[in-house]
Amino acid sequence: MFERPAAGEQALLVQLDFGEGDFAERLEEFRLLATSAGAHPVAMVTGKRSRPDPATFAGSGKVEEIRAAAVLHGADLVLFNHELSPAQQRNLEKALDRRVIDRNALILDIFALRARSHEGKLQVELAQLEHQRTRLVRGWTHLERQKGGIGLRGPGEKQLETDRRLLGKRIAVLKERLEQLERQRGVRRKGRSRSEVLSVSLVGYTNAGKSTLFNALTKAGAYAADQLFATLDTTSRKLYVPTCELENGRSGCQVVISDTVGFIRDLPHTLVAAFHATLEETVHADLLLHVVDAASPDREQQMRAVEKVLAEIGAADVPQIVVLNKIDLTGLKPGVERDECDNIARVRVSARTGAGLDLLRAALAEMSRKLAAPIQEKTAHPITEHDHRHPDVAQ
């Protein structure tokens, strides 16, 4: 259904510098994206521009350099670490005589590789089709074959028009199915609210160690790997937090902790829109644990990228604790950092070695006590369903 780099396919990588900063970190992340999609990077073409060229993004001179490099290294396709317009992609493919894939399509492809659950696969397919909607220029006959195009075509209807119509129908079906799953998720969420269970979501940049931390806290055995977007499907487990002394005299309390999809800078809007049902867990959480790779030289930029996505999905005001993970790689010691109001701001841990996890559990217990009253109030006054959808989601 979707053009993806075949395993071991030779890829030429292209990244231009528009003065955004952190160029080296973006370059390394791009290499990881390419290899995560199954491509084999053979060379890299870089350059500086003040702004993108409207026709070819890179400009005629740079396009000729890219073409020469592709021929020299025998590249099967060219990957751009930028978002290309449909016209720019068409012009580049014509000039380079090779397939051209932009950053958005590359990320969507990795999501397609990682999706395991039924809902995850539906969300990825919706994001892919939304991305392809404006790129129907080369005869997407796979849609006609899948749907049995004979008998569906109107009198005199062109292939492109047929593909667009079938694409629209498939998008409508996917949105309807995802809305059903979202309603089911809302029912489960209300059930947790009635039982006064604290809802905690792990958020953070991709490969920050969220799944490793999730497993260390809950012994869930969720899939964790040193790769981008290892987790797509939200997994939730109950976690018993000791010494959580509430006003009713309990010596402990339960929280539901959820491991969610990792974010990345310049996350495609179609992907955020398609995954809004999954990200609703983050929006409705009582507390966010923002997991940060403490060993990454790019961690400040990564944190800003996460905060940007949280703002987009309506979760910017959810209480948050920053969890500095992977301290075993930095020489930092486990500890708790507080703000000027004596609230917990950061906890330093290593999910891999277990260092500092007792401090994190204690932090959860403290936050449980502070948030107990709002949770009880939320139970007394059930939540009405607000629409926290991303602006790009069609209503």
C-alpha positions, 0 to 999 in steps of 0.5 A: 500500500505504501512505498517503503525502502526495501530491506537493504535498499541503498539510500542517499541522505540529504539534509540542508541547513537553514540556520535552525541550529543543532545540525549535527544532532539532526543529522545523526537522528536522520541516520537512525530514521533511515536505518530504522526504516530498513534502508542502508545509507550509502552517502550524505549530501549536505548544504546551506540555504537561506530558504527552500527552493519552491520548485525543487527544495534544494535548488538546481545546483544542489539537485545536480550534486545529489544526482551525481552522488546517487549515480556514484554510490548506486543509490536506489532512492533519495531520502530528504530530512525535510518535508517536501511539497507534492510538486517538489517531490515530483520535480525531484523524482523527475530530475533524479530519476529515482524515488524520493521520500521526505521526512514525513513519509519516512516516519510514517513508514517506521510507524507502519513497521512498528504497529502491532495492535489493530488500533495502531495499524488503523491509525498508521494507515489513516496517517499514510492515506492522509499524507498520500491524498495530495500525492495522487499523481502516478496512478495508485492502482493498488487501491483499485486492485484491493477494492475490486475496481471493476464495476466501481468506475463511473462512465468516463472516470479517469484512473486518478479520479477513481483512486481519489474516490476510493482513497476518500472512502477508505479514510472515512471507514478508518475514521469511523472505526477509530471513533468507535475505539475512542469511545470504548477507551473513554468508557474505560477511562471513566471507570478508572476515575470512578475507582479513584485510581491515579492515572499516570502517562509516560511521555518523552522523546523517542528512545528516551527509555520510556518502555524500559522504565515502564517495565522496571516499575511494573514488571510488564515485559513490554517491548523495549529496544534501542531504536526509534519508535520501539513503542507505538501501542499504548500499554497500561498496567496497575502499579501499587505505590506504598507509603501513600497515606491518604486522608482515609487512612490507606497505607498504599494506593494504586496508580494506572501507568501508561506507556505511550508513543515517543515523540520526535521533532517535526512530528508529521501533523497527519500522524498526530491527528491519526493518533489523537485517540491514543494520545487522549490517554495523555490528555486525560492523565492526572500526571505526566512523567516526562522521560528524558535521555540524560545522556543525550547532548540534544536533550534540551531540544528534545524536551522542547519538541515534546512540550510542543506536541503536548501543547498541540494535543491539549496536554500542556497543563497536565501536572508533570515530573521530569524523569532524567533517565540513563544517569548510568551513562552520565555519572549523575547520581540518583536524586530528586530536584524540587522547585522554589515551591518545594514541588518535585520537578525532576527525579534522576534515575536509571531504568536499566540499573534500577538506580533511583526507582525508589525515589521515583516511587516515593515521588509518585506517592507524594503526587498521589497525596497532592492529587487525591482531592482533585481525583475525588472531585473528578469522581463526584463530577464525572468528566464530560467528553471534551474534544481535544483533537488536533486541529488537523483532525476532520470533524 
